[in-house]
């Protein structure tokens, strides 16, 4: 049985595009930051005590980009930047797997930061990338005919990601999405075997597969 993911929410600003610092760390004064940070160059950075023991100083490079470590971890796992997808990080595996095996493998690359690729309105290039690297994507319907993503993101609004006459739910047994051809997505049985396209964006799946 598929996981009970929440209803998709259209979010034009939720994509974590490397290497842009998170908006969560934007600031104008120290009061915008939590007590362990101070505002330096409009970012909340970790307070670092100077070597002479004087007043606290800020190391502008310390944790200014909370996704820098995630990016490095993903690169170490074989993820590469794809310019056509906004320079995001992706890993493609031609070795086939079921949807569950594929999602589990992606999730275990960098815990809490990687998953099967999903499409959102803010990153339309991912749809084009997926059409060149055919395989499972991070959408499933749990038998409800309402497709939901592993990260609560939506499909790219334009163009429609589905191939003509898809999804068709093939006798009620096709509940997982894959990019079958360059013409668009197709639904298939979740235990079918397809290639795998993982995405590293710093977003955890809603309910990781153990």
C-alpha positions as CSV (number, residue, x, y, z in Angstrom):
1,X,0.0,0.0,0.0
2,X,1.3,3.4,-0.9
3,X,2.0,6.0,1.8
4,X,-0.7,8.5,2.7
5,X,1.0,11.6,1.3
6,X,-0.7,15.0,1.8
7,X,-2.5,16.8,-1.0
8,X,-0.2,18.6,-3.4
9,X,0.4,22.3,-2.8
10,X,1.5,24.6,-5.6
11,X,4.6,26.3,-4.3
12,X,6.5,28.6,-6.6
13,X,9.1,29.5,-4.0
14,X,9.8,26.2,-2.3
15,X,12.4,24.7,-4.6
16,X,15.9,24.5,-3.0
17,X,18.1,25.6,-5.9
18,X,21.8,25.2,-5.3
19,X,23.8,27.1,-4.4
20,X,21.4,29.9,-3.4
21,X,21.3,30.4,0.4
22,X,18.0,29.6,2.0
23,X,15.4,32.4,2.4
24,X,15.0,31.1,5.9
25,X,18.4,32.6,6.8
26,X,17.7,36.1,5.2
27,X,17.9,39.0,7.6
28,X,18.3,42.7,8.0
29,X,19.3,42.9,11.7
30,X,20.6,40.5,14.3
31,X,17.1,40.4,15.8
32,X,15.9,38.5,12.7
33,X,18.2,35.6,13.6
34,X,18.1,33.1,16.4
35,X,20.4,33.8,19.3
36,X,23.2,31.5,18.0
37,X,23.5,33.6,14.8
38,X,24.0,37.2,13.7
39,X,23.2,39.1,10.6
40,X,26.1,39.4,8.2
41,X,25.6,40.5,4.6
42,X,21.9,39.9,4.9
43,X,22.3,36.3,6.1
44,X,22.0,34.8,9.6
45,X,25.4,33.2,10.1
46,X,26.8,31.3,13.1
47,X,28.4,33.4,15.7
48,X,32.1,32.5,16.0
49,X,34.2,33.7,19.0
50,X,37.5,35.4,17.8
51,X,40.8,33.8,18.7
52,X,41.7,36.7,21.0
53,X,38.7,36.0,23.2
54,X,37.1,39.4,22.5
55,X,33.5,40.1,21.4
56,X,31.7,37.6,19.2
57,X,32.4,37.8,15.5
58,X,30.7,36.3,12.5
59,X,32.3,33.9,10.1
60,X,30.5,34.9,6.9
61,X,31.2,31.4,5.4
62,X,29.9,29.4,8.4
63,X,26.6,27.9,7.6
64,X,25.5,30.8,5.4
65,X,24.2,28.3,2.9
66,X,22.5,25.5,4.8
67,X,22.4,23.4,1.6
68,X,26.1,23.5,0.9
69,X,26.8,20.4,3.0
70,X,23.9,18.6,1.4
71,X,25.2,19.5,-2.1
72,X,28.6,18.1,-1.2
73,X,27.1,14.9,0.2
74,X,25.0,14.4,-3.0
75,X,28.0,15.0,-5.3
76,X,29.9,12.4,-3.3
77,X,27.0,10.0,-4.1
78,X,27.3,10.5,-7.8
79,X,24.8,13.3,-8.3
80,X,25.6,15.7,-11.1
81,X,24.4,19.2,-12.0
82,X,22.1,19.4,-15.0
83,X,22.0,22.8,-16.6
84,X,18.8,22.0,-18.5
85,X,17.1,21.6,-15.1
86,X,18.3,24.8,-13.5
87,X,21.6,23.3,-12.4
88,X,19.9,21.0,-9.9
89,X,21.6,17.8,-8.8
90,X,20.4,14.4,-10.2
91,X,21.5,10.8,-10.3
92,X,20.4,8.5,-13.1
93,X,20.6,4.7,-12.9
94,X,19.8,2.6,-15.9
95,X,19.6,-0.5,-13.8
96,X,15.9,-1.2,-13.4
97,X,13.9,-1.5,-10.2
98,X,10.3,-1.4,-8.9
99,X,8.9,2.0,-7.9
100,X,9.4,1.2,-4.2
101,X,13.0,-0.1,-4.7
102,X,13.7,3.0,-6.7
103,X,12.4,5.5,-4.2
104,X,14.1,3.6,-1.3
105,X,17.4,3.8,-3.2
106,X,17.1,7.5,-3.8
107,X,16.1,8.2,-0.2
108,X,19.1,6.4,1.1
109,X,21.6,8.4,-1.0
110,X,21.5,11.3,1.4
111,X,18.9,10.8,4.2
112,X,16.4,13.6,4.3
113,X,17.6,15.3,1.1
114,X,17.1,12.9,-1.9
115,X,14.2,11.1,-3.6
116,X,12.8,10.2,-7.0
117,X,12.6,13.3,-9.2
118,X,9.4,15.4,-8.9
119,X,8.2,18.2,-11.0
120,X,7.1,21.6,-9.6
121,X,6.1,24.8,-11.2
122,X,9.3,26.5,-10.0
123,X,11.5,24.0,-11.8
124,X,10.0,23.3,-15.2
125,X,13.4,22.1,-16.6
126,X,13.1,18.9,-14.6
127,X,10.3,17.7,-16.9
128,X,12.5,18.2,-19.9
129,X,15.3,16.4,-18.1
130,X,13.1,13.4,-17.2
131,X,12.1,13.1,-20.9
132,X,15.7,12.5,-21.8
133,X,16.3,10.0,-19.0
134,X,13.3,7.7,-18.9
135,X,12.4,6.0,-15.7
136,X,10.4,6.2,-12.4
137,X,9.4,9.6,-11.0
138,X,8.3,10.5,-7.5
139,X,4.5,10.5,-8.1
140,X,1.9,7.8,-7.1
141,X,-1.8,7.7,-6.5
142,X,-2.2,5.0,-3.8
143,X,-5.1,3.6,-5.7
144,X,-7.1,6.9,-5.5
145,X,-6.5,8.2,-9.0
146,X,-5.2,11.4,-7.5
147,X,-1.4,11.6,-8.0
148,X,0.7,13.0,-5.2
149,X,4.4,13.5,-4.9
150,X,6.8,12.2,-2.4
151,X,7.6,15.8,-1.4
152,X,4.1,17.5,-1.7
153,X,5.2,19.4,-4.8
154,X,3.1,19.7,-7.9
155,X,3.7,18.7,-11.5
156,X,4.9,21.5,-13.7
157,X,1.8,23.3,-14.8
158,X,2.9,23.8,-18.4
159,X,3.3,21.6,-20.3
160,X,1.0,18.8,-19.1
161,X,3.5,16.1,-18.1
162,X,1.2,13.2,-19.0
163,X,1.3,11.4,-22.4
164,X,-2.0,11.3,-24.4
165,X,-4.8,9.4,-22.6
166,X,-2.7,8.9,-19.5
167,X,-3.0,8.1,-16.7
168,X,-5.5,5.4,-17.5
169,X,-5.2,3.3,-14.3
170,X,-4.9,0.0,-16.3
171,X,-7.7,-2.1,-14.7
172,X,-7.1,-0.3,-11.4
173,X,-3.6,-1.7,-11.0
174,X,-1.4,1.1,-12.3
175,X,-0.6,3.5,-9.4
176,X,2.9,4.7,-10.0
177,X,4.2,7.2,-12.6
178,X,7.2,6.8,-14.9
179,X,8.5,8.6,-17.9
180,X,7.8,6.0,-20.6
181,X,8.7,8.0,-23.7
182,X,9.7,11.5,-24.5
183,X,6.0,12.2,-25.1
184,X,5.2,12.2,-21.4
185,X,4.3,10.3,-18.2
186,X,2.6,7.0,-18.1
187,X,1.1,5.2,-15.1
188,X,2.2,1.6,-14.5
189,X,2.1,-1.1,-11.9
190,X,4.4,-0.2,-9.0
191,X,6.2,-3.6,-9.1
192,X,7.1,-3.1,-12.8
193,X,10.8,-2.5,-13.5
194,X,12.1,0.8,-14.8
195,X,15.2,2.9,-14.7
196,X,15.7,5.4,-11.8
197,X,16.1,9.2,-11.8
198,X,16.9,10.6,-8.3
199,X,16.8,14.3,-7.3
200,X,18.9,16.0,-4.6
201,X,17.1,19.2,-3.4
202,X,17.4,19.1,0.3
203,X,13.7,18.1,0.8
204,X,12.9,15.0,2.7
205,X,10.2,12.7,1.5
206,X,7.0,12.9,3.6
207,X,7.3,9.4,4.9
208,X,10.6,7.7,4.1
209,X,10.5,4.2,2.9
210,X,12.5,2.0,5.4
